[in-house]
Structures are given as C-alpha cells and as structure tokens.
Amino acid sequence: MKQQKEMITMLLAGGQGSRLYVLTKEVAKPAVPFGGKYRIIDFPLSNCANSGIDTVGVLTQYRPLELNSYIGNGQPWDLDRMNGGVYILPPYATDKESEWYKGTANAIYQNINFIDRYNPENVLILSGDHIYKMDYAQMLAYHKEKKADATIAVLDVSLEEASRFGIMNTNEDGSIYEFEEKPKHPKSTKASMGIYIFNWQKLRQYLIDDENTPGSSNDFGKNIIPAMLANHERMFAYQFDGYWKDVGTIESLWEANMDLLNPKSNINLDSDWRIFARNEPHPPHFVGDQAKIAESIVSEGCDINGSLWYTVLFSGVTVEEGAELNSAVVMSNSVIKKGASVKYAIVAEDAIIEEGAVVGDDPCNCSDPSEWGIAVVGRGAVVKKGQVVRPKEMIEPGQVR
C-alpha cells in the first residue's frame, strides 16, 4: 500500500459534447481548443497543479485519441510524478463484461481500484468542460473545517438562471438540506458547479450501493447526492465567487472566448494563477502594413494583413489583405483569404475561407432575432470563393461548401 494521500482528483473527461456539434465530431469536448493557445481541459488540470494536487485520474471515453496524446505524461502541468502523476482511465473489460461508463458515478465506480491504490482521505471530482480558476486547496480546507462527508462547490446565479442548474438549498452554517435539479420555482440561487470533494471511504460505499441498485442512472446529481442527503450525511456548500463558465454549447464557447477580450469579465489569464498548456513552438506573428488590429488576441505564427476586431486567433492563422474579422474565433492553421468576411463565427483548425466568402453576420443585420446565431466551420472544411455561411449554419469537418 502506498503512503496515504490527503486528496486525489478524478477528472471526468469522457463526454461526447454533442451540443458543440461539428467541433466535437472528431475530438472529445475537453480537447476542444480555447482562448488562442489552450484546450478546455487545461483549466482543471492547471487548477490541480496550482492547488498542489499531484495525482489526477482522467476518465476518457468518447474519441479519446487526441485528448490522450495531448495530456501525454502530464509534464506541462507538473504532473509527471513518480508517486502520483496523471493517468488516462478509459473503460476497461472485466471478467464479467466490457462496458462504457454508464454515468458519472459509474465512471468513478469502475475506477475504485485505481483510487484505492492511493488510499486517499478525500477524492475531488471534476468535470472537464468548464472554464474557471479555482484553488481546490481552499475548498479542501473548508471541507476539513466542516468535518464534511461531501462538499459541493456552488456559484450564485440570477434567479432567472437558477432553473437551468442543480440548486443547493442550505442552512445558515452552509450545510445542505435539499438538492433540487433544475427547479421551476428555485428556493435559492446556489448553483452546483459539478465540483465535489468526498470522504473516500464514505463515497466508496455509496458507489457500491448505487451500482447494486436496479434502475439507477449511476449519476452523482440524480443518485449519489440525493442518497447522501436522505441519509443525513454531513454535506456542505462551498461558495465560489470567481469566473466560471460551462462551455458545453457553441454559444457559451464563443462567449467565453469573447470574455477574454472584455476587461470586465473577471477572467484573467495573465495572473499568478497560471493556466498551463502543451503548445508546439511557432515563430513570432507577423503584422503587415495593411493590417488593422483592435481588442484581439493574436497567437504565435500568425500572418496578419487584414482587419481584426474583437477576435481570437490561434497559432499559425493567415488573414490576407482585405479580409475582415469581427467577434470571431479562428483556430490553428486556418486561412482567411483576400476580401473574406468572418463575423460572429467559430472557424475550426485547418479550415480555408476563400476569397470573398462570407461566414456569419452581425446580429444587427438579422431582422428576425431567432434566425441569428454563431456560424461554425468545422475542422479542415473549405468555404469556396464567394460562398455564404449564414448565421447559425454549421459546415461539417472536411466539407467543401
């Protein structure tokens, strides 16, 4: 038995991300690029590194190849350790059957033996599809101070938004007395962030009991947390006050990228709480004499001769003369050719927007607000010369339009 660890992390990164449509046709949601030089999974991994957590199990399932390759041995996040480190944990065959993870709780249940190797006092459960910075060590200190069996991170949302979340109703001391999943008439605005710390021995038994319960959804929100509440376990809400965004939809992913350009958004990637990433080296970007750049992020290796406003460019992007980008996210190695227009859109890696093509449009130009939305061009797709990709429209990976 290895020396007992105070806490290890289990990071749920197997989601298909179906609401990201063409962006997750070929990669798992946590591997989707973000913010010019990151992937979504960089945020929880960096939070672990900055919080002093040295053992992370990453539970993969849907299209794991690129995610596995990206994480590698965990070196960019200081998780290449002898006693600990980062481990990729796909579903595996047992002597009885081979099955995919059936739910969040089942995913942890299938890895009980992995967790037992480290004999931790506590287990931190995270999702791989949120953008935020958080010190898990502070949450652990609160968990220990309260002598809690489970601590759930919560974020105050507006009363109008509360119906979209799982809501934790609490007493004055922070203890949770009720959990309501997407209530029509919420009693509070404390939304669960999907970040949990559990006493491991306590959770271990609940996972086993849940697995042996016929008809269970094997889910933390639907089964484990309600069961613990019903048994009057010590459960507390941990208040988080920073920036947090679930980037599970095209709109929310685009909004989070735009938030990086807004000084009032409270997300700061230049602070001491660094977000680490695995990036290939590129030469410096080049800005031509005809280029105009305002309030944008331009990564290494870009060649800019057009106009950018409120735009995020990943590495190796080419923007030719006369091209105009406004409120756009353009991922690595894509090419925006002469006179093309890309507005309120996401262009995935290796795409080509040919001369005079139009992708997306300003919402002010839509007479019917229901017809407006973010246009998306999938990885490796080509929008031919003079073609138009309307707001809300999505071009499949590799498709020639």
FENBEL-V457998 format. One record per pair of residues at least 12 apart in sequence whose C-alpha atoms are under 6 Angstrom apart, sorted by the first residue. I is the first residue (numbers start at 1). GAP is how many residues later the second one is. Records with the same first field share a line. If there is no record, write none. Layout:
I=GAP  GAP
This chain:
2=116
4=114  115  116
5=115
6=114  115
7=113  115  116
8=47  115
9=47  114  115  116
10=46  47  115
11=47  115  116
12=47  115  116
13=46  47  115
14=45  46  47  48
16=12  46
17=12
19=230
20=229  230
22=356  374
27=36
28=34  35
30=98  99
31=36
35=222
36=276  277  278
38=239
41=87
42=235
46=31  229  230
47=87
49=28
51=84  85  86
54=25  30  31
55=29  30  31
56=30
57=29  30
58=29  30  31
59=30  31
60=30
61=29
74=12
76=202
77=199
103=115  116
104=115
105=113  114  115
106=112
109=98
121=79
122=76  77  78
123=74  75  77
124=72  73
125=70  71
126=69
130=115  116  117
131=113  114
132=111  112
148=86  87
149=49  50  85  86
150=47  48  85
151=45  46  84  85  86
152=43  44  85  86
153=40  42  84  85
154=36  37  38  39  84  85  86
155=35  36  85
156=33  34
157=32
159=30
162=27
163=19  20  21
164=18
165=17  26
166=14  15  16  25  26
167=12  13  23  24  25
168=22
174=62  63
175=60  61
176=59  60
243=23  24
282=18  19
283=18
284=16  17
285=15  16  17  18
286=17
287=17
288=17
290=15
291=14  15  16
292=15
293=14  15
294=15
295=14  15
296=14  15  16
297=15  16
298=15
299=15  16
300=15
301=14  15
302=13  14  15  16
303=15
304=15
305=14  15  16
306=13  14  15  16  17
307=17
308=17
309=17
310=16  17
311=15  16  17  18
312=17
313=17
314=17  18
315=17
316=16  17
317=15  16  17  18
318=17
319=17
320=17  18
321=17
322=16  17
323=15  16  17  18
324=17
325=16  17  18
326=17
327=16  17
328=15  16  17  18
329=17
330=16  17
331=17  18
332=17
333=16  17
334=15  16  17  18
335=17
336=17
337=17  18
338=17
339=16  17
340=15  16  17  18
341=17
342=17
343=17  18
344=16  30
345=15  29  30  31
346=30
347=29  30
348=30  31
349=30
350=29  30
351=28  29  30  31
352=30
353=30
354=29  30  31
355=30
356=29  30
357=28  29  30  31
358=30
359=29  30
360=15  29  30  31
372=19
373=18  19
374=17  18
375=16  17  18  19
376=18
377=17  18
378=17  18  19
379=18
380=17  18
381=16  17  18  19
382=18
383=18
384=17
